[in-house]
């Protein structure tokens, strides 16, 4: 899914204009980048966390039963 498709889906599900959805998406990405540049992690509940560092990464939240050897 690309940015345009994501904005269209956000607009459809939120019942807002596509332009407004695209603006909200831009703000979200800008805020995530701003926090990472300040060295702060960014958590997306139910999904995972963006972690700043020399090699920025995204860590998905562990879910029970999805890790090898865990039930």
C-alpha positions, -999 to 999 in steps of 0.1 A, spaced: 0 0 0 14 34 -9 8 68 6 -20 77 -18 -38 44 -12 -34 48 26 -48 83 25 -78 72 4 -86 44 29 -82 68 58 -106 92 41 -131 65 33 -131 50 68 -131 84 86 -156 100 62 -133 130 55 -120 144 23 -90 127 7 -70 160 9 -76 162 47 -67 125 51 -34 131 32 -26 161 54 -32 141 85 -10 113 72 18 138 64 15 153 99 18 118 115 49 110 94 65 144 102 58 139 139 73 104 139 104 117 121 107 147 145 107 125 176 131 100 161 156 128 152 154 139 189 164 103 199 129 94 212 112 61 203 77 63 188 51 37 198 22 27 176 -1 8 200 -11 -26 186 16 -25 160 51 -17 173 77 9 180 101 30 158 135 30 176 160 57 169 197 51 165 226 48 141 204 23 122 168 32 129 145 2 131 109 -8 137 101 -34 163 68 -52 160 50 -59 192 52 -95 203 19 -114 202 13 -145 222 19 -176 201 38 -159 173 73 -165 186 91 -198 181 90 -220 212 63 -199 229 26 -209 232 
